[in-house]
């Protein structure tokens, strides 16, 4: 059993992919997934590409053109501390950014099945200095090894980043 963690950041105006990446790099993140750059541009965010790091300019340009068309797109960044990796998904023409830990996840001390949300927020929030950030949220949900929610017989609705049992919201 492990926890799926998500952080969602909302801006009052569109933010470009190059601006997100430059700000993240200034906060200690690297646009890389091991030896490659990993990114996704298809509508269902399913077909990820892995390309050599020297294709950075082309990848960022492609991601930005997808964002300008109003489609969601994603890329993987790795933090210099502990090689913790996250998937970054830009949506709503760059007005929202979803970040999900996916590699070398930093565990919460004493609750190792959960990601250390304070560690991640401490590494993510500084990148929004100067951005029109209006809200952010965080959620974690324990899942079984089959990736099903632990509370599979409870119909969960996602309400502004919080998971509530059906009928309570």
N, C-alpha and C positions, 0 to 999 in steps of 0.2 A: 504494500500500500504506500502511495506517495501523494503529495499534494500538488495540484496544478495551481500555480500562482499567476495572477495577471495584474498589471498596473495600467490604468487608462488615464491619459492626460488630454485635456480639452483646451483649445485655444479659441479666442474670440475672432480670429481671422486666419486665413490660410498661411501655412508655413511651408517653405520649399524643402525638398529632400536634401539639397546641399546644405541648407541652414541647419536642419536637424543633425546631419552627420558632423558638420564642423563643431557645433555646440557639444555634441556627445564626445567628440575627440578631445575637446578642451577639458572635459570632465573625466578623462581617463579611459574612454572607450576606444576600441580600434575596429575599423570596418574590416573584419575578417572572421573566418570560421576555420581555425587551424591554418592550413597552408593555402586556403582559397578565400574567395569572396563568395558568399552565398546570398542569393536574392530570388524573389518571386514577383512576377508581374501579371500572371493570368488572373482572370476574373474570380475564380474560386480559390485562389491562393494555395494551389495544390502542387503545381509543377515547379519545384525549386531548381535553380541552376547553380552550379559550382564552377567558377572560372578562376583563372590565375589572378593574383593580386595586381599584376601590371595592367589589368583591364579596368581598373578603378574608374577612370574618367568616363569610359563608355557605359559602365554599370550605373553610375550616378546619373548620367544623362538619360539613360533609358528609364530609370526609376522616376525621374522628374517628369519626363514626358507622359508617363502613365498617370502620375498624380495630377498633372495639368488637365488631363482628359476626364478627371473625376473618378478614376478607378483606385481601388486600394492596391497597395504594393508593399513589399516587405524586404527586409535585409537582416542579416545577423551581425551583431557586434559582440566583441569580447572585451571584458574589462581587464586592465593591466594587473589588478590585484586578484590573484587566485585563478586567473583565466576563466572567470565566470562568464558564460555566454548567454545572450538574450536574443530573442526574435523581436524585431521592431516592425510593427505594421502601421503604416500611415494610411488613414482613411479620411473620408469627407473632405477631399481636396487639400489635405494637410491640416485640417482643423482638429483632428484627433490622432493620437499616437498610442497604440496598445503595445505594451512591452511584456513579454513572457519569458522568464528564465528557462533555458533549455539545455545548458551544458555546465558541468561543474557547479551545480546549484549550491549556494551558500546556505547551510541549514541553520535553523533557529536553535540556539543552545537550549537543551532540555526538551525540545520538541522537534527532533531531527527529521521527522516526516514532513515538516513545513519549511518553506524558504524563509530566510531571515528578512522580513519585509523592511526593517529599519536599515539594514545594510544596503539593500537595493535602492530604497528611497534616498539614502544618503549619497548614492552614486548617480542617481537619475535626476533628482530635483535641481542640482546645480546647472544642468544643461538648459533649463528653462529660464534662466536669468536673461532678461531682455526680450523674452517671448511674451505674447499676450495670453499667458496661462490664466484660465478662469476657474478650473476645477481639476481635481485628480481623485482617483479612487483606487482601491486595492481589494482584491478578493483572493481567497485560497479555498480550495475544496479538495478533500481527500478523495482519492479514486482507488478502485480495486486495480489489480494488475491488468485487467482487461480494458482499462480506461473508462469503465462505467462509473458514474457517480456513486459514492458510498450509499447515499439515500435513494437508491434506485426506485423504490416504490412511493417516493414523495415527488409530486410534480413541482419542480422548482421554477420560479419565474425570476429572471434577472431584473432587478429594480434598481436603477442608478448604481450599478456596481455591487449591490448587496444581494445575496441569495436568500429569499424568503420562502417558507413553505406556502403552497397554494392556499389561498383564503385568508392570509394574514396581511396582505398588502392591499 
